Amino acid sequence: MPSKASTVRDLHLCPFCGGVADIYRDPGQPGYEPFYVVYCTRCEARGPEKEKREDAIAGWNRRSTRERG
């Protein structure tokens, strides 16, 4: 079962433009670990890169108070 903040529905709107956010898993390059990052689909603002999906979502949501409706 997913944790409280681990799905796209849990992402707040962009703190800069109000756009819808999505999450991307970067597979990493040789010598680097894969990571997750949340980004705005409108203005392309990005949240912090994190090893865990839940941490990337939490990092994004800390920047915004605009919950998805």
Gaussian input, Z-matrix of N, CA and C with variables (Angstrom, degrees):
# hf/3-21g

backbone

0 1
 N
 C     1     B1
 C     2     B2     1     A1
 N     3     B3     2     A2     1     D1
 C     4     B4     3     A3     2     D2
 C     5     B5     4     A4     3     D3
 N     6     B6     5     A5     4     D4
 C     7     B7     6     A6     5     D5
 C     8     B8     7     A7     6     D6
 N     9     B9     8     A8     7     D7
 C    10    B10     9     A9     8     D8
 C    11    B11    10    A10     9     D9
 N    12    B12    11    A11    10    D10
 C    13    B13    12    A12    11    D11
 C    14    B14    13    A13    12    D12
 N    15    B15    14    A14    13    D13
 C    16    B16    15    A15    14    D14
 C    17    B17    16    A16    15    D15
 N    18    B18    17    A17    16    D16
 C    19    B19    18    A18    17    D17
 C    20    B20    19    A19    18    D18
 N    21    B21    20    A20    19    D19
 C    22    B22    21    A21    20    D20
 C    23    B23    22    A22    21    D21
 N    24    B24    23    A23    22    D22
 C    25    B25    24    A24    23    D23
 C    26    B26    25    A25    24    D24
 N    27    B27    26    A26    25    D25
 C    28    B28    27    A27    26    D26
 C    29    B29    28    A28    27    D27
 N    30    B30    29    A29    28    D28
 C    31    B31    30    A30    29    D29
 C    32    B32    31    A31    30    D30
 N    33    B33    32    A32    31    D31
 C    34    B34    33    A33    32    D32
 C    35    B35    34    A34    33    D33
 N    36    B36    35    A35    34    D34
 C    37    B37    36    A36    35    D35
 C    38    B38    37    A37    36    D36
 N    39    B39    38    A38    37    D37
 C    40    B40    39    A39    38    D38
 C    41    B41    40    A40    39    D39
 N    42    B42    41    A41    40    D40
 C    43    B43    42    A42    41    D41
 C    44    B44    43    A43    42    D42
 N    45    B45    44    A44    43    D43
 C    46    B46    45    A45    44    D44
 C    47    B47    46    A46    45    D45
 N    48    B48    47    A47    46    D46
 C    49    B49    48    A48    47    D47
 C    50    B50    49    A49    48    D48
 N    51    B51    50    A50    49    D49
 C    52    B52    51    A51    50    D50
 C    53    B53    52    A52    51    D51
 N    54    B54    53    A53    52    D52
 C    55    B55    54    A54    53    D53
 C    56    B56    55    A55    54    D54
 N    57    B57    56    A56    55    D55
 C    58    B58    57    A57    56    D56
 C    59    B59    58    A58    57    D57
 N    60    B60    59    A59    58    D58
 C    61    B61    60    A60    59    D59
 C    62    B62    61    A61    60    D60
 N    63    B63    62    A62    61    D61
 C    64    B64    63    A63    62    D62
 C    65    B65    64    A64    63    D63
 N    66    B66    65    A65    64    D64
 C    67    B67    66    A66    65    D65
 C    68    B68    67    A67    66    D66
 N    69    B69    68    A68    67    D67
 C    70    B70    69    A69    68    D68
 C    71    B71    70    A70    69    D69
 N    72    B72    71    A71    70    D70
 C    73    B73    72    A72    71    D71
 C    74    B74    73    A73    72    D72
 N    75    B75    74    A74    73    D73
 C    76    B76    75    A75    74    D74
 C    77    B77    76    A76    75    D75
 N    78    B78    77    A77    76    D76
 C    79    B79    78    A78    77    D77
 C    80    B80    79    A79    78    D78
 N    81    B81    80    A80    79    D79
 C    82    B82    81    A81    80    D80
 C    83    B83    82    A82    81    D81
 N    84    B84    83    A83    82    D82
 C    85    B85    84    A84    83    D83
 C    86    B86    85    A85    84    D84
 N    87    B87    86    A86    85    D85
 C    88    B88    87    A87    86    D86
 C    89    B89    88    A88    87    D87
 N    90    B90    89    A89    88    D88
 C    91    B91    90    A90    89    D89
 C    92    B92    91    A91    90    D90
 N    93    B93    92    A92    91    D91
 C    94    B94    93    A93    92    D92
 C    95    B95    94    A94    93    D93
 N    96    B96    95    A95    94    D94
 C    97    B97    96    A96    95    D95
 C    98    B98    97    A97    96    D96
 N    99    B99    98    A98    97    D97
 C   100   B100    99    A99    98    D98
 C   101   B101   100   A100    99    D99
 N   102   B102   101   A101   100   D100
 C   103   B103   102   A102   101   D101
 C   104   B104   103   A103   102   D102
 N   105   B105   104   A104   103   D103
 C   106   B106   105   A105   104   D104
 C   107   B107   106   A106   105   D105
 N   108   B108   107   A107   106   D106
 C   109   B109   108   A108   107   D107
 C   110   B110   109   A109   108   D108
 N   111   B111   110   A110   109   D109
 C   112   B112   111   A111   110   D110
 C   113   B113   112   A112   111   D111
 N   114   B114   113   A113   112   D112
 C   115   B115   114   A114   113   D113
 C   116   B116   115   A115   114   D114
 N   117   B117   116   A116   115   D115
 C   118   B118   117   A117   116   D116
 C   119   B119   118   A118   117   D117
 N   120   B120   119   A119   118   D118
 C   121   B121   120   A120   119   D119
 C   122   B122   121   A121   120   D120
 N   123   B123   122   A122   121   D121
 C   124   B124   123   A123   122   D122
 C   125   B125   124   A124   123   D123
 N   126   B126   125   A125   124   D124
 C   127   B127   126   A126   125   D125
 C   128   B128   127   A127   126   D126
 N   129   B129   128   A128   127   D127
 C   130   B130   129   A129   128   D128
 C   131   B131   130   A130   129   D129
 N   132   B132   131   A131   130   D130
 C   133   B133   132   A132   131   D131
 C   134   B134   133   A133   132   D132
 N   135   B135   134   A134   133   D133
 C   136   B136   135   A135   134   D134
 C   137   B137   136   A136   135   D135
 N   138   B138   137   A137   136   D136
 C   139   B139   138   A138   137   D137
 C   140   B140   139   A139   138   D138
 N   141   B141   140   A140   139   D139
 C   142   B142   141   A141   140   D140
 C   143   B143   142   A142   141   D141
 N   144   B144   143   A143   142   D142
 C   145   B145   144   A144   143   D143
 C   146   B146   145   A145   144   D144
 N   147   B147   146   A146   145   D145
 C   148   B148   147   A147   146   D146
 C   149   B149   148   A148   147   D147
 N   150   B150   149   A149   148   D148
 C   151   B151   150   A150   149   D149
 C   152   B152   151   A151   150   D150
 N   153   B153   152   A152   151   D151
 C   154   B154   153   A153   152   D152
 C   155   B155   154   A154   153   D153
 N   156   B156   155   A155   154   D154
 C   157   B157   156   A156   155   D155
 C   158   B158   157   A157   156   D156
 N   159   B159   158   A158   157   D157
 C   160   B160   159   A159   158   D158
 C   161   B161   160   A160   159   D159
 N   162   B162   161   A161   160   D160
 C   163   B163   162   A162   161   D161
 C   164   B164   163   A163   162   D162
 N   165   B165   164   A164   163   D163
 C   166   B166   165   A165   164   D164
 C   167   B167   166   A166   165   D165
 N   168   B168   167   A167   166   D166
 C   169   B169   168   A168   167   D167
 C   170   B170   169   A169   168   D168
 N   171   B171   170   A170   169   D169
 C   172   B172   171   A171   170   D170
 C   173   B173   172   A172   171   D171
 N   174   B174   173   A173   172   D172
 C   175   B175   174   A174   173   D173
 C   176   B176   175   A175   174   D174
 N   177   B177   176   A176   175   D175
 C   178   B178   177   A177   176   D176
 C   179   B179   178   A178   177   D177
 N   180   B180   179   A179   178   D178
 C   181   B181   180   A180   179   D179
 C   182   B182   181   A181   180   D180
 N   183   B183   182   A182   181   D181
 C   184   B184   183   A183   182   D182
 C   185   B185   184   A184   183   D183
 N   186   B186   185   A185   184   D184
 C   187   B187   186   A186   185   D185
 C   188   B188   187   A187   186   D186
 N   189   B189   188   A188   187   D187
 C   190   B190   189   A189   188   D188
 C   191   B191   190   A190   189   D189
 N   192   B192   191   A191   190   D190
 C   193   B193   192   A192   191   D191
 C   194   B194   193   A193   192   D192
 N   195   B195   194   A194   193   D193
 C   196   B196   195   A195   194   D194
 C   197   B197   196   A196   195   D195
 N   198   B198   197   A197   196   D196
 C   199   B199   198   A198   197   D197
 C   200   B200   199   A199   198   D198
 N   201   B201   200   A200   199   D199
 C   202   B202   201   A201   200   D200
 C   203   B203   202   A202   201   D201
 N   204   B204   203   A203   202   D202
 C   205   B205   204   A204   203   D203
 C   206   B206   205   A205   204   D204

   B1=1.4566
   B2=1.5257
   B3=1.3529
   B4=1.4576
   B5=1.5233
   B6=1.3272
   B7=1.4607
   B8=1.5227
   B9=1.3181
   B10=1.4649
   B11=1.5281
   B12=1.3152
   B13=1.4621
   B14=1.5191
   B15=1.3037
   B16=1.4599
   B17=1.5198
   B18=1.3151
   B19=1.4575
   B20=1.5204
   B21=1.3227
   B22=1.4602
   B23=1.5235
   B24=1.3272
   B25=1.4698
   B26=1.5217
   B27=1.3320
   B28=1.4594
   B29=1.5256
   B30=1.3225
   B31=1.4604
   B32=1.5214
   B33=1.3304
   B34=1.4609
   B35=1.5225
   B36=1.3257
   B37=1.4597
   B38=1.5210
   B39=1.3177
   B40=1.4599
   B41=1.5280
   B42=1.3428
   B43=1.4634
   B44=1.5260
   B45=1.3282
   B46=1.4570
   B47=1.5248
   B48=1.3460
   B49=1.4671
   B50=1.5250
   B51=1.3253
   B52=1.4613
   B53=1.5168
   B54=1.3301
   B55=1.4566
   B56=1.5228
   B57=1.3161
   B58=1.4607
   B59=1.5293
   B60=1.3192
   B61=1.4631
   B62=1.5267
   B63=1.3151
   B64=1.4603
   B65=1.5256
   B66=1.3110
   B67=1.4644
   B68=1.5167
   B69=1.3220
   B70=1.4554
   B71=1.5258
   B72=1.3114
   B73=1.4646
   B74=1.5150
   B75=1.3165
   B76=1.4605
   B77=1.5271
   B78=1.3250
   B79=1.4609
   B80=1.5241
   B81=1.3201
   B82=1.4622
   B83=1.5230
   B84=1.2942
   B85=1.4610
   B86=1.5276
   B87=1.3102
   B88=1.4648
   B89=1.5376
   B90=1.3114
   B91=1.4547
   B92=1.5157
   B93=1.3272
   B94=1.4631
   B95=1.5219
   B96=1.3008
   B97=1.4603
   B98=1.5306
   B99=1.3341
   B100=1.4596
   B101=1.5301
   B102=1.3299
   B103=1.4580
   B104=1.5241
   B105=1.3219
   B106=1.4610
   B107=1.5154
   B108=1.3135
   B109=1.4602
   B110=1.5268
   B111=1.3287
   B112=1.4625
   B113=1.5224
   B114=1.3307
   B115=1.4642
   B116=1.5202
   B117=1.3263
   B118=1.4657
   B119=1.5209
   B120=1.3192
   B121=1.4621
   B122=1.5271
   B123=1.3293
   B124=1.4639
   B125=1.5295
   B126=1.3376
   B127=1.4714
   B128=1.5282
   B129=1.3253
   B130=1.4573
   B131=1.5283
   B132=1.3372
   B133=1.4674
   B134=1.5188
   B135=1.3270
   B136=1.4654
   B137=1.5148
   B138=1.3146
   B139=1.4542
   B140=1.5173
   B141=1.3203
   B142=1.4634
   B143=1.5299
   B144=1.3186
   B145=1.4640
   B146=1.5228
   B147=1.3320
   B148=1.4659
   B149=1.5237
   B150=1.3187
   B151=1.4666
   B152=1.5208
   B153=1.3307
   B154=1.4626
   B155=1.5245
   B156=1.3159
   B157=1.4667
   B158=1.5264
   B159=1.3322
   B160=1.4683
   B161=1.5231
   B162=1.3365
   B163=1.4647
   B164=1.5273
   B165=1.3340
   B166=1.4660
   B167=1.5252
   B168=1.3287
   B169=1.4646
   B170=1.5208
   B171=1.3249
   B172=1.4652
   B173=1.5258
   B174=1.3314
   B175=1.4632
   B176=1.5158
   B177=1.3169
   B178=1.4649
   B179=1.5221
   B180=1.3075
   B181=1.4642
   B182=1.5229
   B183=1.3302
   B184=1.4692
   B185=1.5173
   B186=1.3166
   B187=1.4620
   B188=1.5245
   B189=1.3075
   B190=1.4621
   B191=1.5180
   B192=1.3176
   B193=1.4657
   B194=1.5209
   B195=1.3181
   B196=1.4657
   B197=1.5189
   B198=1.3173
   B199=1.4623
   B200=1.5155
   B201=1.3037
   B202=1.4598
   B203=1.5189
   B204=1.3354
   B205=1.4546
   B206=1.4329
   A1=108.94
   A2=118.00
   A3=120.16
   A4=111.42
   A5=115.41
   A6=118.98
   A7=109.82
   A8=116.40
   A9=121.96
   A10=112.82
   A11=117.66
   A12=120.62
   A13=109.97
   A14=117.02
   A15=118.55
   A16=113.34
   A17=118.20
   A18=120.40
   A19=110.45
   A20=116.08
   A21=121.54
   A22=110.86
   A23=117.28
   A24=120.21
   A25=111.75
   A26=117.23
   A27=121.74
   A28=113.26
   A29=118.05
   A30=120.96
   A31=111.23
   A32=115.98
   A33=120.34
   A34=108.99
   A35=115.77
   A36=120.82
   A37=109.67
   A38=116.54
   A39=122.18
   A40=110.43
   A41=118.20
   A42=120.67
   A43=112.54
   A44=118.37
   A45=122.01
   A46=113.13
   A47=116.71
   A48=119.06
   A49=113.65
   A50=118.14
   A51=120.99
   A52=113.70
   A53=116.92
   A54=121.14
   A55=112.74
   A56=115.15
   A57=122.52
   A58=108.96
   A59=115.83
   A60=121.24
   A61=110.42
   A62=115.05
   A63=122.28
   A64=107.45
   A65=117.12
   A66=120.90
   A67=109.44
   A68=115.07
   A69=122.00
   A70=108.98
   A71=117.04
   A72=121.63
   A73=108.25
   A74=115.77
   A75=121.63
   A76=107.69
   A77=118.42
   A78=120.08
   A79=113.64
   A80=117.29
   A81=120.53
   A82=111.59
   A83=115.10
   A84=123.03
   A85=108.01
   A86=118.42
   A87=119.47
   A88=110.58
   A89=115.86
   A90=120.84
   A91=114.30
   A92=117.86
   A93=122.26
   A94=109.78
   A95=116.22
   A96=122.01
   A97=110.19
   A98=118.00
   A99=120.41
   A100=109.61
   A101=116.24
   A102=120.13
   A103=110.21
   A104=114.86
   A105=122.77
   A106=108.53
   A107=115.96
   A108=121.02
   A109=108.06
   A110=116.01
   A111=122.13
   A112=107.01
   A113=116.21
   A114=120.42
   A115=109.69
   A116=115.12
   A117=121.61
   A118=108.90
   A119=116.91
   A120=120.97
   A121=112.13
   A122=117.58
   A123=120.91
   A124=111.55
   A125=117.57
   A126=120.33
   A127=113.38
   A128=117.37
   A129=124.54
   A130=114.42
   A131=117.90
   A132=120.04
   A133=107.83
   A134=116.59
   A135=120.99
   A136=110.95
   A137=114.71
   A138=121.03
   A139=109.81
   A140=116.75
   A141=120.12
   A142=112.31
   A143=116.36
   A144=121.98
   A145=108.15
   A146=116.31
   A147=121.13
   A148=110.42
   A149=116.08
   A150=120.85
   A151=111.84
   A152=117.36
   A153=121.78
   A154=110.44
   A155=114.93
   A156=122.16
   A157=111.36
   A158=116.38
   A159=120.96
   A160=111.24
   A161=117.21
   A162=121.09
   A163=111.33
   A164=117.25
   A165=120.50
   A166=110.24
   A167=117.07
   A168=121.37
   A169=110.15
   A170=117.34
   A171=120.83
   A172=110.67
   A173=117.53
   A174=121.23
   A175=112.36
   A176=116.99
   A177=121.37
   A178=110.16
   A179=117.02
   A180=121.04
   A181=112.83
   A182=118.85
   A183=120.95
   A184=111.38
   A185=117.45
   A186=121.71
   A187=112.34
   A188=117.61
   A189=121.39
   A190=111.21
   A191=115.54
   A192=120.46
   A193=110.33
   A194=116.62
   A195=121.66
   A196=110.32
   A197=116.74
   A198=119.86
   A199=110.11
   A200=115.50
   A201=121.70
   A202=108.58
   A203=117.23
   A204=121.46
   A205=117.26
   D1=132.82
   D2=-179.15
   D3=-66.64
   D4=149.51
   D5=176.37
   D6=-71.25
   D7=174.83
   D8=-173.55
   D9=-53.62
   D10=-42.54
   D11=-176.88
   D12=-119.22
   D13=69.66
   D14=-178.73
   D15=-132.59
   D16=6.23
   D17=179.53
   D18=-119.65
   D19=161.03
   D20=179.85
   D21=-58.38
   D22=-33.01
   D23=178.85
   D24=-61.09
   D25=-24.48
   D26=-178.29
   D27=-80.47
   D28=-9.52
   D29=-177.57
   D30=-74.88
   D31=132.65
   D32=173.85
   D33=-75.94
   D34=164.89
   D35=176.02
   D36=-69.49
   D37=162.86
   D38=-178.72
   D39=-60.56
   D40=132.66
   D41=179.60
   D42=-72.36
   D43=-12.89
   D44=-177.24
   D45=-98.25
   D46=-45.28
   D47=-175.05
   D48=-122.24
   D49=-7.49
   D50=-178.50
   D51=81.07
   D52=7.78
   D53=-179.74
   D54=-72.08
   D55=167.13
   D56=179.70
   D57=-77.89
   D58=137.44
   D59=179.54
   D60=-98.98
   D61=156.00
   D62=175.39
   D63=-139.63
   D64=167.20
   D65=-179.44
   D66=-120.80
   D67=143.62
   D68=-177.26
   D69=-128.94
   D70=137.76
   D71=173.95
   D72=-104.09
   D73=114.59
   D74=176.84
   D75=-86.97
   D76=125.08
   D77=-176.65
   D78=-69.66
   D79=-9.66
   D80=-179.89
   D81=84.22
   D82=164.62
   D83=178.18
   D84=-108.58
   D85=166.51
   D86=176.70
   D87=-53.65
   D88=127.96
   D89=-179.40
   D90=89.34
   D91=-4.79
   D92=179.95
   D93=-123.73
   D94=147.79
   D95=179.43
   D96=-80.58
   D97=150.50
   D98=172.21
   D99=-64.82
   D100=156.39
   D101=179.12
   D102=-149.04
   D103=164.36
   D104=175.37
   D105=-109.60
   D106=146.81
   D107=174.72
   D108=-145.37
   D109=138.54
   D110=175.39
   D111=-96.85
   D112=140.15
   D113=-179.66
   D114=-141.30
   D115=157.48
   D116=176.85
   D117=-84.98
   D118=131.66
   D119=-179.75
   D120=-76.76
   D121=-10.56
   D122=179.51
   D123=-98.59
   D124=-58.53
   D125=-174.06
   D126=-102.69
   D127=-3.64
   D128=176.95
   D129=67.78
   D130=18.94
   D131=171.92
   D132=-60.32
   D133=148.74
   D134=-177.35
   D135=-125.31
   D136=147.40
   D137=173.08
   D138=-90.74
   D139=-172.93
   D140=-179.38
   D141=-71.30
   D142=148.20
   D143=175.87
   D144=-81.90
   D145=126.63
   D146=-176.67
   D147=-134.04
   D148=150.89
   D149=177.93
   D150=-70.69
   D151=-32.70
   D152=-178.71
   D153=-105.55
   D154=138.31
   D155=178.81
   D156=-55.78
   D157=-45.70
   D158=-177.79
   D159=-61.60
   D160=-36.49
   D161=-179.91
   D162=-70.39
   D163=-36.33
   D164=177.31
   D165=-65.53
   D166=-41.70
   D167=178.36
   D168=-65.31
   D169=-44.84
   D170=179.65
   D171=-62.26
   D172=-40.15
   D173=178.27
   D174=-63.24
   D175=-40.39
   D176=177.49
   D177=-66.90
   D178=-48.03
   D179=-176.01
   D180=-65.33
   D181=-24.85
   D182=176.03
   D183=-65.85
   D184=-25.74
   D185=-177.20
   D186=-83.77
   D187=-17.62
   D188=-172.81
   D189=-128.48
   D190=144.43
   D191=173.67
   D192=-107.51
   D193=1.35
   D194=-177.55
   D195=-87.65
   D196=100.56
   D197=178.60
   D198=-77.88
   D199=152.00
   D200=177.77
   D201=-69.73
   D202=136.54
   D203=-175.53
   D204=-87.68

